[in-house]
Amino acid sequence: MDLEQIKKSAINEINNASDVKLLEGVNVKYLGRKGVLTNILRSLKDLSMGDRRKIGPKANILKKELEDLIGKKKNSFINFSKDDLFFDVTKPGLKISSGHLHPLSKIDAEVRKIFLSMNFSVVDGPEVESEYYNFDALNIPANHPARDMWDTFWLKSSGPAKSKFLLRTHTSPMQVRFMETHNPPFQIIVPGRVFRYEATDMSHEFNFYQIEGLMVGHDISLANFKFIVEEFCKKLFGPKIQFRFRPSYFPFVEPGLEVDIKLGSGSWLEVMGAGMVQRNVFDAVRYNPDEVQGFAFGMGLDRLAMIKYKIPDIRLFYNGDLRFVRQF
Ligand code: FA5
């Protein structure tokens, strides 16, 4: 086939191509890797110098011409595609994906709402804490064996700081900070992040969340604590929740106890430490322990979420796997 014939049949086929697919076929046939015109251009090197000079420029011009024609025809398909001419206003729009709350944020909001409904105020405290507030003022002096209960991330202190600093191991230091600047009666909760230098397992993280509770006033007793905690749990989990109150020891309460809860056929899970505020703590904030009483509790927020959402392993909250988070 000489160039004139190729040109004629190619233009003919381009004109007759009635859709993009057919046009692409023509493109491949003439200009593709093994296309008719491509073969001619490729074999130029085998021709004599004279033929090469004669055919080469013509073949290149034809190539450009066909590329232009195919390009123009392609545009004509795009410009007049059916989709462009017909816009279906009744079609549902594209769903815009927006983020949503992490299960721990959700339960945090729910817990706050319940306590606010019971007339508690919400108070915030620092995550970097001094040794004094985290331990000493809570009746846990240096060398007290109870310090071993909380494996601590100590911070390097800069300068001649009076007190060593640490990442708070619990939210209880806010009991002292709040009482130093407020007078009873009051009832507060302190939600916040806490840190412990300990190995992780299904129910233990080294970074987790607690909600401290503190109610101080006249004639406050453990009966008040029991009522508040039971009301709270029923509001969060429903009326079928079961409780187990066990005696326990924390230096800043007397008596001290721990509370386990169980939902349906699930297993018992320890969710909080609690008790009546110890006299030494009242002394540290200059309250008269003979005049006021109070109860305090510290709940594990992650543990509440595990029960509420039936999550078997606390580490799922923190591993960043979106397949987990998207279920909430
Ligand atoms: C305390 O932290 C005390 N401050 C609680 C308290 C407050 C007692 C006020 C008396 C008065 P404990 O170490 O037991 O106590 O922790 C309280 C709750 O935090 C536990 O019941 C548990 O629900 C949760 N928790 C403790 N350690 C972890 C951990 N490593 N990972 C996840 N949750 C934990």
Residues whose N, C-alpha, C, O or C-beta is under 5 A from the ligand:
A	BS01	FA5	T169 H170 S172 S203 H204 E205 F208 F250 V253 E270 V271 M272 G273 A274 G275 A296 F297 G298 M299 G300 D302 R303
